[in-house]
Amino acid sequence: MSYTRNSAHWMPDIIKLCDLFYERGLTKNDSCLKYSPDSFTAMDAHCNDLVDCIKREIYPNHPKICDCLLDHHKIVAVHVLSVLKNQPFIKKCHFENETYVDTMPNEHYCLLLLQTILLGWHKSYGKTVRLTMPVKYKDCLLLLFRKYRMSRSSHTDDVAFAYALSNIVYLIDTYFVIYA
């Protein structure tokens, strides 16, 4: 049984954000770094599957599970994990003038996505906020994303990492989102 996720309408904006990240954030080198916009179809399907899995665990006996919504921290985690699993950027080799962002493009895009969704969620409620996450914390998140992407966990349907990541997103939202 498939349920509509409360963030399904975000996908065009997520794709547009990725396009902008590719255009402005990465060094162009078509022989070493490929961008695959087609991966978003698989990402969208993975998001739906992960939301279904989480809803079945959180609301096991709810008569109208399709009406149940996940909090925005879990939704952020679902989208980030879907990017890491389906990788819109494929890096084939290292190249001259490579930046730190170029070394882990999927992970950097996930960090941007996480920040954008959090800020957008607050904005949708009429709140003006800014994110003040320390660089050291961002670096740790990037390494965590890399660890997940390279692990066997990214190839399973286990939702444990989604719960763990949603708790990290909650902490970021609680301690690093500042109301302006």
Biotite code that builds the C-alpha atoms (Angstrom):
import biotite.structure as struc

atoms = struc.array([
    struc.Atom([0.000, 0.000, 0.000], chain_id="A", res_id=1, res_name="MET", atom_name="CA", element="C"),
    struc.Atom([1.401, 3.418, -0.923], chain_id="A", res_id=2, res_name="SER", atom_name="CA", element="C"),
    struc.Atom([0.635, 6.670, 0.856], chain_id="A", res_id=3, res_name="TYR", atom_name="CA", element="C"),
    struc.Atom([1.121, 10.173, -0.458], chain_id="A", res_id=4, res_name="THR", atom_name="CA", element="C"),
    struc.Atom([3.949, 11.817, 1.385], chain_id="A", res_id=5, res_name="ARG", atom_name="CA", element="C"),
    struc.Atom([3.416, 15.349, 2.611], chain_id="A", res_id=6, res_name="ASN", atom_name="CA", element="C"),
    struc.Atom([6.485, 16.568, 0.714], chain_id="A", res_id=7, res_name="SER", atom_name="CA", element="C"),
    struc.Atom([5.842, 15.054, -2.724], chain_id="A", res_id=8, res_name="ALA", atom_name="CA", element="C"),
    struc.Atom([5.122, 18.505, -4.177], chain_id="A", res_id=9, res_name="HIS", atom_name="CA", element="C"),
    struc.Atom([8.687, 19.611, -3.267], chain_id="A", res_id=10, res_name="TRP", atom_name="CA", element="C"),
    struc.Atom([10.376, 17.474, -5.925], chain_id="A", res_id=11, res_name="MET", atom_name="CA", element="C"),
    struc.Atom([10.417, 20.116, -8.717], chain_id="A", res_id=12, res_name="PRO", atom_name="CA", element="C"),
    struc.Atom([12.033, 22.594, -6.297], chain_id="A", res_id=13, res_name="ASP", atom_name="CA", element="C"),
    struc.Atom([14.537, 19.963, -5.148], chain_id="A", res_id=14, res_name="ILE", atom_name="CA", element="C"),
    struc.Atom([15.485, 19.282, -8.761], chain_id="A", res_id=15, res_name="ILE", atom_name="CA", element="C"),
    struc.Atom([15.832, 23.019, -9.442], chain_id="A", res_id=16, res_name="LYS", atom_name="CA", element="C"),
    struc.Atom([18.053, 23.367, -6.342], chain_id="A", res_id=17, res_name="LEU", atom_name="CA", element="C"),
    struc.Atom([20.243, 20.525, -7.611], chain_id="A", res_id=18, res_name="CYS", atom_name="CA", element="C"),
    struc.Atom([20.478, 22.115, -11.065], chain_id="A", res_id=19, res_name="ASP", atom_name="CA", element="C"),
    struc.Atom([21.606, 25.397, -9.476], chain_id="A", res_id=20, res_name="LEU", atom_name="CA", element="C"),
    struc.Atom([24.079, 23.562, -7.248], chain_id="A", res_id=21, res_name="PHE", atom_name="CA", element="C"),
    struc.Atom([25.537, 21.854, -10.319], chain_id="A", res_id=22, res_name="TYR", atom_name="CA", element="C"),
    struc.Atom([25.753, 25.120, -12.257], chain_id="A", res_id=23, res_name="GLU", atom_name="CA", element="C"),
    struc.Atom([27.126, 27.338, -9.472], chain_id="A", res_id=24, res_name="ARG", atom_name="CA", element="C"),
    struc.Atom([28.673, 25.036, -6.882], chain_id="A", res_id=25, res_name="GLY", atom_name="CA", element="C"),
    struc.Atom([30.699, 22.506, -8.829], chain_id="A", res_id=26, res_name="LEU", atom_name="CA", element="C"),
    struc.Atom([33.677, 22.722, -11.155], chain_id="A", res_id=27, res_name="THR", atom_name="CA", element="C"),
    struc.Atom([32.591, 21.506, -14.581], chain_id="A", res_id=28, res_name="LYS", atom_name="CA", element="C"),
    struc.Atom([34.520, 18.461, -15.736], chain_id="A", res_id=29, res_name="ASN", atom_name="CA", element="C"),
    struc.Atom([32.308, 16.204, -17.814], chain_id="A", res_id=30, res_name="ASP", atom_name="CA", element="C"),
    struc.Atom([34.900, 13.435, -18.047], chain_id="A", res_id=31, res_name="SER", atom_name="CA", element="C"),
    struc.Atom([35.188, 13.079, -14.236], chain_id="A", res_id=32, res_name="CYS", atom_name="CA", element="C"),
    struc.Atom([31.925, 14.410, -12.801], chain_id="A", res_id=33, res_name="LEU", atom_name="CA", element="C"),
    struc.Atom([28.579, 13.537, -14.325], chain_id="A", res_id=34, res_name="LYS", atom_name="CA", element="C"),
    struc.Atom([25.219, 14.978, -13.315], chain_id="A", res_id=35, res_name="TYR", atom_name="CA", element="C"),
    struc.Atom([22.259, 12.686, -13.797], chain_id="A", res_id=36, res_name="SER", atom_name="CA", element="C"),
    struc.Atom([18.933, 14.541, -13.526], chain_id="A", res_id=37, res_name="PRO", atom_name="CA", element="C"),
    struc.Atom([17.236, 11.203, -14.318], chain_id="A", res_id=38, res_name="ASP", atom_name="CA", element="C"),
    struc.Atom([18.126, 9.998, -10.805], chain_id="A", res_id=39, res_name="SER", atom_name="CA", element="C"),
    struc.Atom([15.299, 12.128, -9.381], chain_id="A", res_id=40, res_name="PHE", atom_name="CA", element="C"),
    struc.Atom([12.673, 9.655, -10.571], chain_id="A", res_id=41, res_name="THR", atom_name="CA", element="C"),
    struc.Atom([14.326, 6.954, -8.456], chain_id="A", res_id=42, res_name="ALA", atom_name="CA", element="C"),
    struc.Atom([14.757, 9.438, -5.571], chain_id="A", res_id=43, res_name="MET", atom_name="CA", element="C"),
    struc.Atom([11.067, 10.284, -5.612], chain_id="A", res_id=44, res_name="ASP", atom_name="CA", element="C"),
    struc.Atom([10.119, 6.592, -5.566], chain_id="A", res_id=45, res_name="ALA", atom_name="CA", element="C"),
    struc.Atom([12.601, 5.927, -2.751], chain_id="A", res_id=46, res_name="HIS", atom_name="CA", element="C"),
    struc.Atom([11.128, 8.810, -0.736], chain_id="A", res_id=47, res_name="CYS", atom_name="CA", element="C"),
    struc.Atom([7.673, 7.280, -1.094], chain_id="A", res_id=48, res_name="ASN", atom_name="CA", element="C"),
    struc.Atom([8.914, 3.827, -0.072], chain_id="A", res_id=49, res_name="ASP", atom_name="CA", element="C"),
    struc.Atom([10.783, 5.178, 2.945], chain_id="A", res_id=50, res_name="LEU", atom_name="CA", element="C"),
    struc.Atom([7.795, 7.255, 4.064], chain_id="A", res_id=51, res_name="VAL", atom_name="CA", element="C"),
    struc.Atom([5.574, 4.162, 3.747], chain_id="A", res_id=52, res_name="ASP", atom_name="CA", element="C"),
    struc.Atom([8.004, 2.149, 5.855], chain_id="A", res_id=53, res_name="CYS", atom_name="CA", element="C"),
    struc.Atom([8.268, 4.805, 8.561], chain_id="A", res_id=54, res_name="ILE", atom_name="CA", element="C"),
    struc.Atom([4.506, 5.380, 8.694], chain_id="A", res_id=55, res_name="LYS", atom_name="CA", element="C"),
    struc.Atom([3.875, 1.652, 9.091], chain_id="A", res_id=56, res_name="ARG", atom_name="CA", element="C"),
    struc.Atom([6.286, 1.603, 12.037], chain_id="A", res_id=57, res_name="GLU", atom_name="CA", element="C"),
    struc.Atom([5.044, 4.778, 13.729], chain_id="A", res_id=58, res_name="ILE", atom_name="CA", element="C"),
    struc.Atom([1.316, 4.225, 13.136], chain_id="A", res_id=59, res_name="TYR", atom_name="CA", element="C"),
    struc.Atom([0.982, 0.397, 12.995], chain_id="A", res_id=60, res_name="PRO", atom_name="CA", element="C"),
    struc.Atom([-2.678, 0.195, 13.969], chain_id="A", res_id=61, res_name="ASN", atom_name="CA", element="C"),
    struc.Atom([-3.976, 3.521, 12.756], chain_id="A", res_id=62, res_name="HIS", atom_name="CA", element="C"),
    struc.Atom([-7.168, 3.025, 10.708], chain_id="A", res_id=63, res_name="PRO", atom_name="CA", element="C"),
    struc.Atom([-6.349, 5.902, 8.314], chain_id="A", res_id=64, res_name="LYS", atom_name="CA", element="C"),
    struc.Atom([-2.581, 5.681, 8.032], chain_id="A", res_id=65, res_name="ILE", atom_name="CA", element="C"),
    struc.Atom([-2.695, 7.535, 4.709], chain_id="A", res_id=66, res_name="CYS", atom_name="CA", element="C"),
    struc.Atom([-3.892, 10.638, 6.600], chain_id="A", res_id=67, res_name="ASP", atom_name="CA", element="C"),
    struc.Atom([-0.978, 10.524, 9.041], chain_id="A", res_id=68, res_name="CYS", atom_name="CA", element="C"),
    struc.Atom([1.865, 12.937, 8.430], chain_id="A", res_id=69, res_name="LEU", atom_name="CA", element="C"),
    struc.Atom([5.526, 12.757, 9.360], chain_id="A", res_id=70, res_name="LEU", atom_name="CA", element="C"),
    struc.Atom([7.246, 15.671, 11.053], chain_id="A", res_id=71, res_name="ASP", atom_name="CA", element="C"),
    struc.Atom([9.556, 17.840, 8.971], chain_id="A", res_id=72, res_name="HIS", atom_name="CA", element="C"),
    struc.Atom([12.670, 16.377, 10.593], chain_id="A", res_id=73, res_name="HIS", atom_name="CA", element="C"),
    struc.Atom([11.821, 12.905, 9.269], chain_id="A", res_id=74, res_name="LYS", atom_name="CA", element="C"),
    struc.Atom([10.903, 14.345, 5.872], chain_id="A", res_id=75, res_name="ILE", atom_name="CA", element="C"),
    struc.Atom([14.307, 16.072, 5.650], chain_id="A", res_id=76, res_name="VAL", atom_name="CA", element="C"),
    struc.Atom([15.994, 12.777, 6.572], chain_id="A", res_id=77, res_name="ALA", atom_name="CA", element="C"),
    struc.Atom([13.985, 10.891, 3.941], chain_id="A", res_id=78, res_name="VAL", atom_name="CA", element="C"),
    struc.Atom([15.005, 13.330, 1.199], chain_id="A", res_id=79, res_name="HIS", atom_name="CA", element="C"),
    struc.Atom([18.669, 13.348, 2.217], chain_id="A", res_id=80, res_name="VAL", atom_name="CA", element="C"),
    struc.Atom([18.835, 9.552, 2.331], chain_id="A", res_id=81, res_name="LEU", atom_name="CA", element="C"),
    struc.Atom([17.139, 9.334, -1.067], chain_id="A", res_id=82, res_name="SER", atom_name="CA", element="C"),
    struc.Atom([19.791, 11.604, -2.570], chain_id="A", res_id=83, res_name="VAL", atom_name="CA", element="C"),
    struc.Atom([22.590, 9.565, -0.996], chain_id="A", res_id=84, res_name="LEU", atom_name="CA", element="C"),
    struc.Atom([21.086, 6.314, -2.234], chain_id="A", res_id=85, res_name="LYS", atom_name="CA", element="C"),
    struc.Atom([20.419, 7.518, -5.801], chain_id="A", res_id=86, res_name="ASN", atom_name="CA", element="C"),
    struc.Atom([23.335, 9.949, -6.248], chain_id="A", res_id=87, res_name="GLN", atom_name="CA", element="C"),
    struc.Atom([22.591, 12.645, -8.824], chain_id="A", res_id=88, res_name="PRO", atom_name="CA", element="C"),
    struc.Atom([26.357, 13.151, -9.181], chain_id="A", res_id=89, res_name="PHE", atom_name="CA", element="C"),
    struc.Atom([28.677, 10.382, -10.276], chain_id="A", res_id=90, res_name="ILE", atom_name="CA", element="C"),
    struc.Atom([32.351, 11.050, -9.731], chain_id="A", res_id=91, res_name="LYS", atom_name="CA", element="C"),
    struc.Atom([34.626, 8.911, -11.878], chain_id="A", res_id=92, res_name="LYS", atom_name="CA", element="C"),
    struc.Atom([38.034, 10.423, -11.136], chain_id="A", res_id=93, res_name="CYS", atom_name="CA", element="C"),
    struc.Atom([39.915, 13.266, -9.497], chain_id="A", res_id=94, res_name="HIS", atom_name="CA", element="C"),
    struc.Atom([40.774, 16.273, -11.598], chain_id="A", res_id=95, res_name="PHE", atom_name="CA", element="C"),
    struc.Atom([42.945, 19.370, -11.532], chain_id="A", res_id=96, res_name="GLU", atom_name="CA", element="C"),
    struc.Atom([41.568, 22.389, -9.614], chain_id="A", res_id=97, res_name="ASN", atom_name="CA", element="C"),
    struc.Atom([39.122, 20.170, -7.746], chain_id="A", res_id=98, res_name="GLU", atom_name="CA", element="C"),
    struc.Atom([37.442, 21.909, -4.796], chain_id="A", res_id=99, res_name="THR", atom_name="CA", element="C"),
    struc.Atom([36.318, 20.393, -1.486], chain_id="A", res_id=100, res_name="TYR", atom_name="CA", element="C"),
    struc.Atom([32.753, 20.489, -2.800], chain_id="A", res_id=101, res_name="VAL", atom_name="CA", element="C"),
    struc.Atom([33.842, 18.632, -5.954], chain_id="A", res_id=102, res_name="ASP", atom_name="CA", element="C"),
    struc.Atom([35.301, 15.793, -3.853], chain_id="A", res_id=103, res_name="THR", atom_name="CA", element="C"),
    struc.Atom([31.906, 14.908, -2.317], chain_id="A", res_id=104, res_name="MET", atom_name="CA", element="C"),
    struc.Atom([29.233, 16.517, -4.507], chain_id="A", res_id=105, res_name="PRO", atom_name="CA", element="C"),
    struc.Atom([26.300, 14.358, -3.325], chain_id="A", res_id=106, res_name="ASN", atom_name="CA", element="C"),
    struc.Atom([27.122, 14.970, 0.321], chain_id="A", res_id=107, res_name="GLU", atom_name="CA", element="C"),
    struc.Atom([27.458, 18.732, -0.183], chain_id="A", res_id=108, res_name="HIS", atom_name="CA", element="C"),
    struc.Atom([24.179, 18.795, -2.077], chain_id="A", res_id=109, res_name="TYR", atom_name="CA", element="C"),
    struc.Atom([22.546, 16.920, 0.835], chain_id="A", res_id=110, res_name="CYS", atom_name="CA", element="C"),
    struc.Atom([23.822, 19.532, 3.283], chain_id="A", res_id=111, res_name="LEU", atom_name="CA", element="C"),
    struc.Atom([22.412, 22.294, 1.070], chain_id="A", res_id=112, res_name="LEU", atom_name="CA", element="C"),
    struc.Atom([19.123, 20.397, 0.756], chain_id="A", res_id=113, res_name="LEU", atom_name="CA", element="C"),
    struc.Atom([18.863, 19.892, 4.523], chain_id="A", res_id=114, res_name="LEU", atom_name="CA", element="C"),
    struc.Atom([19.447, 23.598, 5.167], chain_id="A", res_id=115, res_name="GLN", atom_name="CA", element="C"),
    struc.Atom([17.066, 24.693, 2.407], chain_id="A", res_id=116, res_name="THR", atom_name="CA", element="C"),
    struc.Atom([14.203, 22.477, 3.579], chain_id="A", res_id=117, res_name="ILE", atom_name="CA", element="C"),
    struc.Atom([14.618, 23.576, 7.210], chain_id="A", res_id=118, res_name="LEU", atom_name="CA", element="C"),
    struc.Atom([14.668, 27.267, 6.300], chain_id="A", res_id=119, res_name="LEU", atom_name="CA", element="C"),
    struc.Atom([11.792, 26.802, 3.833], chain_id="A", res_id=120, res_name="GLY", atom_name="CA", element="C"),
    struc.Atom([9.689, 24.989, 6.395], chain_id="A", res_id=121, res_name="TRP", atom_name="CA", element="C"),
    struc.Atom([9.984, 27.885, 8.854], chain_id="A", res_id=122, res_name="HIS", atom_name="CA", element="C"),
    struc.Atom([9.321, 30.390, 6.062], chain_id="A", res_id=123, res_name="LYS", atom_name="CA", element="C"),
    struc.Atom([6.127, 28.534, 5.133], chain_id="A", res_id=124, res_name="SER", atom_name="CA", element="C"),
    struc.Atom([4.886, 29.354, 8.639], chain_id="A", res_id=125, res_name="TYR", atom_name="CA", element="C"),
    struc.Atom([5.716, 33.036, 8.197], chain_id="A", res_id=126, res_name="GLY", atom_name="CA", element="C"),
    struc.Atom([8.878, 32.933, 10.292], chain_id="A", res_id=127, res_name="LYS", atom_name="CA", element="C"),
    struc.Atom([12.115, 34.586, 9.277], chain_id="A", res_id=128, res_name="THR", atom_name="CA", element="C"),
    struc.Atom([15.064, 32.485, 10.385], chain_id="A", res_id=129, res_name="VAL", atom_name="CA", element="C"),
    struc.Atom([18.721, 31.957, 9.654], chain_id="A", res_id=130, res_name="ARG", atom_name="CA", element="C"),
    struc.Atom([20.902, 28.931, 10.155], chain_id="A", res_id=131, res_name="LEU", atom_name="CA", element="C"),
    struc.Atom([24.017, 29.319, 12.317], chain_id="A", res_id=132, res_name="THR", atom_name="CA", element="C"),
    struc.Atom([25.473, 25.832, 12.146], chain_id="A", res_id=133, res_name="MET", atom_name="CA", element="C"),
    struc.Atom([29.232, 25.851, 12.880], chain_id="A", res_id=134, res_name="PRO", atom_name="CA", element="C"),
    struc.Atom([31.581, 24.773, 10.080], chain_id="A", res_id=135, res_name="VAL", atom_name="CA", element="C"),
    struc.Atom([32.918, 21.927, 12.229], chain_id="A", res_id=136, res_name="LYS", atom_name="CA", element="C"),
    struc.Atom([29.368, 20.559, 12.598], chain_id="A", res_id=137, res_name="TYR", atom_name="CA", element="C"),
    struc.Atom([28.779, 20.831, 8.831], chain_id="A", res_id=138, res_name="LYS", atom_name="CA", element="C"),
    struc.Atom([32.013, 18.927, 8.211], chain_id="A", res_id=139, res_name="ASP", atom_name="CA", element="C"),
    struc.Atom([30.881, 16.168, 10.575], chain_id="A", res_id=140, res_name="CYS", atom_name="CA", element="C"),
    struc.Atom([27.550, 15.944, 8.744], chain_id="A", res_id=141, res_name="LEU", atom_name="CA", element="C"),
    struc.Atom([29.353, 15.665, 5.412], chain_id="A", res_id=142, res_name="LEU", atom_name="CA", element="C"),
    struc.Atom([31.432, 12.792, 6.765], chain_id="A", res_id=143, res_name="LEU", atom_name="CA", element="C"),
    struc.Atom([28.307, 11.123, 8.156], chain_id="A", res_id=144, res_name="LEU", atom_name="CA", element="C"),
    struc.Atom([26.606, 11.434, 4.765], chain_id="A", res_id=145, res_name="PHE", atom_name="CA", element="C"),
    struc.Atom([29.676, 9.946, 3.074], chain_id="A", res_id=146, res_name="ARG", atom_name="CA", element="C"),
    struc.Atom([29.786, 7.083, 5.571], chain_id="A", res_id=147, res_name="LYS", atom_name="CA", element="C"),
    struc.Atom([26.124, 6.299, 4.894], chain_id="A", res_id=148, res_name="TYR", atom_name="CA", element="C"),
    struc.Atom([26.510, 6.566, 1.105], chain_id="A", res_id=149, res_name="ARG", atom_name="CA", element="C"),
    struc.Atom([29.433, 4.164, 1.117], chain_id="A", res_id=150, res_name="MET", atom_name="CA", element="C"),
    struc.Atom([27.915, 1.705, 3.595], chain_id="A", res_id=151, res_name="SER", atom_name="CA", element="C"),
    struc.Atom([25.709, -1.291, 3.001], chain_id="A", res_id=152, res_name="ARG", atom_name="CA", element="C"),
    struc.Atom([22.912, 0.600, 4.793], chain_id="A", res_id=153, res_name="SER", atom_name="CA", element="C"),
    struc.Atom([22.259, 2.697, 1.699], chain_id="A", res_id=154, res_name="SER", atom_name="CA", element="C"),
    struc.Atom([21.311, -0.490, -0.145], chain_id="A", res_id=155, res_name="HIS", atom_name="CA", element="C"),
    struc.Atom([18.764, -1.752, 2.398], chain_id="A", res_id=156, res_name="THR", atom_name="CA", element="C"),
    struc.Atom([15.271, -0.784, 3.471], chain_id="A", res_id=157, res_name="ASP", atom_name="CA", element="C"),
    struc.Atom([16.324, -0.367, 7.104], chain_id="A", res_id=158, res_name="ASP", atom_name="CA", element="C"),
    struc.Atom([14.877, 2.876, 8.485], chain_id="A", res_id=159, res_name="VAL", atom_name="CA", element="C"),
    struc.Atom([17.157, 3.073, 11.531], chain_id="A", res_id=160, res_name="ALA", atom_name="CA", element="C"),
    struc.Atom([19.424, 5.593, 9.824], chain_id="A", res_id=161, res_name="PHE", atom_name="CA", element="C"),
    struc.Atom([16.382, 7.694, 8.865], chain_id="A", res_id=162, res_name="ALA", atom_name="CA", element="C"),
    struc.Atom([15.383, 7.909, 12.528], chain_id="A", res_id=163, res_name="TYR", atom_name="CA", element="C"),
    struc.Atom([18.938, 8.748, 13.590], chain_id="A", res_id=164, res_name="ALA", atom_name="CA", element="C"),
    struc.Atom([19.281, 11.422, 10.907], chain_id="A", res_id=165, res_name="LEU", atom_name="CA", element="C"),
    struc.Atom([15.880, 12.910, 11.783], chain_id="A", res_id=166, res_name="SER", atom_name="CA", element="C"),
    struc.Atom([17.107, 13.301, 15.373], chain_id="A", res_id=167, res_name="ASN", atom_name="CA", element="C"),
    struc.Atom([20.203, 15.124, 14.099], chain_id="A", res_id=168, res_name="ILE", atom_name="CA", element="C"),
    struc.Atom([17.972, 17.375, 11.978], chain_id="A", res_id=169, res_name="VAL", atom_name="CA", element="C"),
    struc.Atom([15.851, 18.025, 15.081], chain_id="A", res_id=170, res_name="TYR", atom_name="CA", element="C"),
    struc.Atom([18.975, 19.102, 16.992], chain_id="A", res_id=171, res_name="LEU", atom_name="CA", element="C"),
    struc.Atom([20.036, 21.379, 14.123], chain_id="A", res_id=172, res_name="ILE", atom_name="CA", element="C"),
    struc.Atom([16.533, 22.879, 14.035], chain_id="A", res_id=173, res_name="ASP", atom_name="CA", element="C"),
    struc.Atom([16.517, 23.364, 17.811], chain_id="A", res_id=174, res_name="THR", atom_name="CA", element="C"),
    struc.Atom([20.009, 24.744, 18.354], chain_id="A", res_id=175, res_name="TYR", atom_name="CA", element="C"),
    struc.Atom([21.147, 26.313, 15.089], chain_id="A", res_id=176, res_name="PHE", atom_name="CA", element="C"),
    struc.Atom([17.999, 27.843, 13.595], chain_id="A", res_id=177, res_name="VAL", atom_name="CA", element="C"),
    struc.Atom([17.799, 31.401, 14.927], chain_id="A", res_id=178, res_name="ILE", atom_name="CA", element="C"),
    struc.Atom([14.682, 33.548, 14.597], chain_id="A", res_id=179, res_name="TYR", atom_name="CA", element="C"),
    struc.Atom([15.503, 36.867, 12.962], chain_id="A", res_id=180, res_name="ALA", atom_name="CA", element="C"),
])
